[in-house]
Amino acid sequence: MIYIITILYVLVALLVFGLLIFIHELGHFLCARACGVGVKEFAIGMGPKLFSWTSKKYSTVYRLRLLPIGGFVSMVGEDEESSENNAFCNQKVWKRICIVIAGPLMNILLGFLLMLVLVTGQKALYGTTVNHFGENALSSQKLEIGDEIVKIGDTRVFTMNDIIYEVMNQGYEPIDVTVKRDGQKVVLEDVPFPVVTDNGVEFGVYDFITNQENSNFRNYFKHAYHRSVSTVKMVLDSIFDLFGGRYGLESVSGPVGVTEVIVEAAQSSFYTLLYVVIVISINLGVFNLIPFPVLDGGRLLFLILEGIRRKPIKREVENFVNFAGMMILFAFMALVIVKDVFGLLR
């Protein structure tokens, strides 16, 4: 029975992967159609074909493949020269840019919409005014009840969730906190917070609770928006900290590690699973916008350069750079997958 339940949770993880990939490729597909670009194939998944259907109106082939770990939209004139009016390569630069970024933006948009669902399901919304401190709270050495927190370090905060993240990310050492106190803005220098260590990395821990806000649509939208922005910032901070040396390879997860996280979240609760899906969706969108070959961000960089130069980069150069980037990315992913597998076997 336990094995059956585990398999069901793994299927949930695969469905999550499939959904996020579908949304991503749907963004490229819909924008391509809107810009008048012909689409040869819309495929979800990799490996053996499970289902195939060809549109009589547009001659687009729709395919569903066995492994939900990838997908693609193949457009006319995308990777080759073409004289067709509906070819990707013959469209204006701004149209091609829209098509390229549509996939990542759809993932980020999905993350926001799901975040709105998550926030709406919460019992309470918390603002930024200190309401009470935990027992032996270190931050009470500088903060006072009634302080409205404006900034943690140099980062503006709008909700309690913003505060929690910024304290976690920056508060592992004393940090300046800007507050509104008695109608005046005051910068409290070197505010201390408790510190915990996870996998050799130090994180700050918030030790107070803020005021509760009214549960209405305006506040739901505000909290969903700022939590989504904070999640985008979290992804970017993680990438910079990875290359900056704060995080090691053990902090990076590939398909195996992400599947394990989704399974654990599904076993916990619906809202835990929903939050994990939100983070993965936004992560997928932001990561794909990194200006690295093979990723959407890499193609975006080439298009920006084309717009500046007013002529395209030589296709041979672009293909070579993309191939080199693909090899590097595949090697990195293989290393991460091996690390995740060994982690499961421990």
C-alpha positions as CSV (number, residue, x, y, z in Angstrom):
1,M,0.0,0.0,0.0
2,I,2.9,2.4,0.9
3,Y,4.5,1.8,-2.5
4,I,1.2,2.6,-4.3
5,I,0.8,5.8,-2.4
6,T,4.4,6.8,-3.2
7,I,3.9,6.0,-6.9
8,L,0.8,8.3,-6.8
9,Y,2.8,11.1,-5.3
10,V,5.5,10.6,-8.0
11,L,2.8,10.9,-10.6
12,V,1.7,14.1,-9.0
13,A,5.3,15.4,-9.4
14,L,5.3,14.3,-13.0
15,L,2.0,16.1,-13.6
16,V,3.5,19.3,-12.1
17,F,6.5,19.0,-14.4
18,G,4.2,18.5,-17.4
19,L,2.0,21.4,-16.4
20,L,4.8,23.9,-16.0
21,I,6.5,22.8,-19.3
22,F,3.1,23.0,-21.1
23,I,2.5,26.5,-19.8
24,H,6.0,27.6,-20.9
25,E,5.7,26.2,-24.4
26,L,2.1,27.5,-24.7
27,G,3.5,31.0,-24.1
28,H,5.9,30.6,-27.1
29,F,3.2,29.0,-29.2
30,L,0.4,31.6,-28.6
31,C,2.8,34.5,-29.1
32,A,4.2,32.9,-32.3
33,R,0.6,32.6,-33.6
34,A,-0.2,36.1,-32.6
35,C,2.8,37.4,-34.5
36,G,2.0,35.4,-37.6
37,V,4.8,32.9,-37.3
38,G,4.1,29.3,-38.6
39,V,4.5,26.6,-36.0
40,K,5.6,23.2,-37.3
41,E,5.4,21.2,-34.1
42,F,4.2,21.7,-30.5
43,A,5.7,18.9,-28.3
44,I,5.4,18.3,-24.6
45,G,7.8,15.8,-23.1
46,M,10.8,13.9,-24.4
47,G,11.4,10.3,-25.6
48,P,8.9,7.9,-27.3
49,K,5.7,9.4,-28.7
50,L,2.5,8.7,-26.9
51,F,0.1,10.8,-28.9
52,S,0.2,12.8,-32.1
53,W,-2.3,15.0,-34.0
54,T,-1.9,17.3,-37.0
55,S,-4.0,20.4,-37.4
56,K,-5.6,20.6,-40.9
57,K,-5.9,24.4,-40.7
58,Y,-2.3,25.2,-39.7
59,S,-0.5,21.9,-40.4
60,T,0.9,22.0,-36.9
61,V,1.9,18.7,-35.4
62,Y,0.9,18.3,-31.7
63,R,2.8,15.6,-29.9
64,L,2.8,14.2,-26.3
65,R,5.9,12.2,-25.4
66,L,6.6,9.8,-22.6
67,L,9.0,11.7,-20.3
68,P,7.6,15.1,-19.0
69,I,11.0,16.7,-18.6
70,G,11.1,19.0,-21.6
71,G,9.2,20.2,-24.6
72,F,9.6,22.6,-27.5
73,V,7.8,24.7,-30.1
74,S,9.3,24.3,-33.6
75,M,8.7,27.3,-35.7
76,V,9.2,27.9,-39.5
77,G,12.6,29.5,-40.0
78,E,13.6,29.2,-36.4
79,D,16.9,27.3,-36.9
80,E,17.3,27.7,-40.7
81,E,17.0,30.2,-43.4
82,S,13.6,30.5,-45.0
83,S,11.9,32.8,-47.6
84,E,8.4,32.2,-46.2
85,N,6.6,35.3,-44.9
86,N,5.6,33.4,-41.8
87,A,9.1,32.4,-40.9
88,F,10.5,33.3,-37.5
89,C,13.7,34.6,-39.0
90,N,11.8,37.1,-41.3
91,Q,9.9,38.8,-38.4
92,K,10.9,42.1,-36.9
93,V,13.2,41.9,-34.0
94,W,10.6,43.1,-31.5
95,K,8.2,40.3,-32.6
96,R,11.0,37.7,-32.1
97,I,11.8,39.1,-28.7
98,C,8.2,38.8,-27.7
99,I,8.0,35.2,-28.8
100,V,11.2,34.3,-27.0
101,I,10.3,35.9,-23.6
102,A,6.6,34.7,-23.8
103,G,7.5,31.3,-22.4
104,P,9.3,32.5,-19.2
105,L,6.8,35.2,-18.6
106,M,3.9,32.7,-18.8
107,N,5.7,30.7,-16.0
108,I,6.1,33.8,-13.9
109,L,2.4,34.8,-14.6
110,L,1.3,31.3,-13.5
111,G,3.3,31.7,-10.3
112,F,1.5,34.9,-9.5
113,L,-2.0,33.5,-10.2
114,L,-1.2,30.5,-8.0
115,M,0.2,32.8,-5.4
116,L,-3.1,34.7,-5.4
117,V,-4.9,31.3,-4.7
118,L,-2.4,30.5,-1.9
119,V,-2.8,33.9,-0.2
120,T,-6.6,33.8,-0.5
121,G,-6.5,30.5,1.3
122,Q,-4.6,31.8,4.3
123,K,-6.3,32.5,7.5
124,A,-4.5,35.8,8.2
125,L,-2.4,38.4,6.4
126,Y,0.4,40.1,8.3
127,G,1.8,43.6,7.6
128,T,5.0,45.3,8.6
129,T,4.3,46.8,12.0
130,V,5.9,45.0,14.9
131,N,3.1,43.6,17.1
132,H,5.0,41.5,19.7
133,F,8.3,39.8,20.2
134,G,9.2,36.1,20.7
135,E,10.8,35.0,24.0
136,N,14.3,36.4,24.4
137,A,14.1,38.1,20.9
138,L,17.5,39.5,19.9
139,S,15.9,42.1,17.6
140,S,14.1,43.7,20.6
141,Q,17.5,45.2,21.5
142,K,16.8,47.8,18.7
143,L,13.3,47.3,17.5
144,E,10.2,48.4,19.5
145,I,6.5,47.3,19.4
146,G,4.7,49.7,17.0
147,D,7.7,50.2,14.7
148,E,6.6,50.0,11.1
149,I,9.5,48.3,9.2
150,V,10.3,50.0,5.9
151,K,13.5,48.4,4.9
152,I,15.7,45.4,5.8
153,G,19.2,46.5,4.7
154,D,18.6,48.3,1.4
155,T,15.6,46.3,0.5
156,R,12.0,47.7,0.7
157,V,9.6,45.4,2.5
158,F,5.8,45.5,2.1
159,T,4.5,42.4,4.0
160,M,5.6,40.1,6.8
161,N,6.7,37.5,4.2
162,D,9.1,40.1,2.7
163,I,10.5,40.6,6.2
164,I,10.9,36.9,6.8
165,Y,12.8,36.4,3.6
166,E,15.1,39.4,3.9
167,V,15.9,38.5,7.5
168,M,16.7,35.0,6.4
169,N,18.8,36.1,3.5
170,Q,20.6,39.1,5.1
171,G,20.1,38.7,8.9
172,Y,22.8,36.1,9.5
173,E,24.8,39.0,10.7
174,P,23.6,42.3,12.3
175,I,21.9,44.5,9.7
176,D,20.5,47.9,9.4
177,V,16.7,48.2,9.6
178,T,14.7,51.3,8.6
179,V,11.5,51.9,10.5
180,K,8.8,54.5,10.9
181,R,8.7,55.4,14.7
182,D,6.5,58.2,16.0
183,G,6.0,59.5,12.5
184,Q,9.7,59.7,11.7
185,K,11.9,57.4,9.6
186,V,14.7,56.0,11.8
187,V,17.6,53.8,10.6
188,L,18.4,51.3,13.4
189,E,22.0,50.1,12.8
190,D,23.2,46.6,13.3
191,V,20.0,45.0,14.4
192,P,20.8,41.4,15.6
193,F,18.7,38.3,14.7
194,P,19.0,34.6,15.7
195,V,21.1,32.6,13.3
196,V,20.7,29.0,12.2
197,T,23.0,26.9,10.0
198,D,21.8,24.5,7.3
199,N,24.2,22.6,5.1
200,G,27.0,24.9,6.2
201,V,25.1,28.0,5.3
202,E,24.0,30.6,7.9
203,F,20.5,32.1,7.8
204,G,18.9,34.8,9.9
205,V,15.6,34.0,11.7
206,Y,12.9,36.5,12.4
207,D,11.9,36.7,16.1
208,F,8.8,38.9,16.2
209,I,5.2,38.9,14.8
210,T,3.7,41.9,12.9
211,N,0.2,43.3,12.8
212,Q,-2.6,41.4,11.2
213,E,-4.2,43.1,8.1
214,N,-7.8,42.9,6.9
215,S,-8.7,40.0,4.6
216,N,-10.0,41.7,1.5
217,F,-9.3,41.5,-2.2
218,R,-7.0,44.5,-2.2
219,N,-4.8,43.0,0.5
220,Y,-4.9,39.6,-1.1
221,F,-3.7,41.1,-4.4
222,K,-1.0,43.1,-2.6
223,H,0.3,40.2,-0.7
224,A,0.2,37.9,-3.8
225,Y,2.1,40.5,-5.9
226,H,4.8,41.2,-3.3
227,R,5.3,37.5,-2.4
228,S,5.7,36.8,-6.2
229,V,8.2,39.6,-6.5
230,S,10.0,38.3,-3.4
231,T,10.1,34.9,-4.9
232,V,11.7,36.3,-8.1
233,K,14.2,38.0,-5.9
234,M,14.9,34.8,-4.0
235,V,15.6,33.0,-7.3
236,L,18.0,35.7,-8.4
237,D,19.7,35.9,-5.0
238,S,20.2,32.1,-5.1
239,I,21.8,32.3,-8.5
240,F,24.2,35.1,-7.5
241,D,25.0,33.4,-4.2
242,L,25.7,30.1,-5.9
243,F,28.3,31.8,-8.2
244,G,29.4,34.0,-5.3
245,G,30.3,30.9,-3.2
246,R,27.8,31.2,-0.4
247,Y,26.0,28.1,-1.6
248,G,27.6,24.9,-2.8
249,L,26.6,22.3,-5.3
250,E,24.7,20.5,-2.6
251,S,22.1,23.4,-2.6
252,V,21.3,22.8,-6.3
253,S,18.6,20.3,-7.4
254,G,17.9,18.8,-10.8
255,P,14.8,16.8,-11.9
256,V,15.5,14.1,-9.3
257,G,15.9,16.4,-6.4
258,V,12.9,18.6,-7.4
259,T,10.7,15.5,-7.8
260,E,11.7,14.5,-4.2
261,V,10.7,18.0,-3.0
262,I,7.4,17.9,-4.8
263,V,6.6,14.4,-3.4
264,E,7.4,15.6,0.2
265,A,5.2,18.7,-0.3
266,A,2.3,16.6,-1.7
267,Q,2.5,14.3,1.4
268,S,2.4,17.4,3.7
269,S,-0.6,19.5,2.5
270,F,-2.2,21.0,-0.5
271,Y,-1.0,24.5,0.3
272,T,2.6,23.3,0.8
273,L,2.4,21.6,-2.6
274,L,0.9,24.7,-4.1
275,Y,3.8,26.9,-2.7
276,V,6.4,24.5,-4.1
277,V,4.7,24.6,-7.5
278,I,4.7,28.4,-7.4
279,V,8.5,28.5,-6.5
280,I,9.3,26.0,-9.3
281,S,7.2,27.9,-11.9
282,I,8.8,31.2,-11.1
283,N,12.2,29.6,-10.9
284,L,11.7,28.1,-14.3
285,G,10.7,31.5,-15.8
286,V,13.5,33.5,-14.2
287,F,16.2,30.8,-14.9
288,N,15.2,30.7,-18.6
289,L,15.7,34.5,-18.9
290,I,19.4,34.1,-17.9
291,P,21.5,35.3,-20.9
292,F,23.1,31.8,-21.3
293,P,23.3,30.0,-24.6
294,V,20.4,27.5,-25.3
295,L,18.2,29.2,-22.7
296,D,15.6,31.7,-23.8
297,G,17.7,34.4,-22.3
298,G,20.6,33.5,-24.6
299,R,18.4,33.8,-27.6
300,L,17.1,37.1,-26.2
301,L,20.7,38.4,-25.9
302,F,21.4,37.6,-29.6
303,L,18.2,39.4,-30.6
304,I,19.1,42.5,-28.5
305,L,22.6,42.5,-30.2
306,E,20.9,42.2,-33.6
307,G,18.7,45.2,-32.8
308,I,21.7,47.3,-31.7
309,R,23.8,46.2,-34.7
310,R,20.8,46.4,-37.1
311,K,21.9,43.1,-38.6
312,P,21.7,39.5,-37.3
313,I,24.6,37.6,-35.7
314,K,26.0,35.0,-38.2
315,R,24.0,31.8,-37.8
316,E,27.2,29.7,-37.7
317,V,28.4,31.8,-34.7
318,E,25.0,31.5,-32.9
319,N,24.8,27.8,-33.6
320,F,28.4,27.2,-32.3
321,V,27.7,29.3,-29.1
322,N,24.4,27.5,-28.5
323,F,26.1,24.0,-29.0
324,A,28.9,24.9,-26.5
325,G,26.3,26.2,-24.0
326,M,24.2,23.1,-24.4
327,M,27.2,20.9,-23.7
328,I,28.1,22.9,-20.6
329,L,24.5,22.8,-19.4
330,F,24.1,19.1,-20.0
331,A,27.4,18.4,-18.1
332,F,26.2,20.5,-15.2
333,M,22.8,18.9,-15.1
334,A,24.4,15.4,-15.3
335,L,26.5,16.3,-12.3
336,V,23.5,17.6,-10.3
337,I,21.4,14.5,-11.2
338,V,24.2,12.2,-10.0
339,K,24.4,14.2,-6.8
340,D,20.6,13.9,-6.3
341,V,20.6,10.2,-6.9
342,F,23.4,9.6,-4.4
343,G,21.5,11.7,-1.9
344,L,18.5,9.5,-2.3
345,L,20.6,6.3,-1.7
346,R,22.0,7.6,1.5
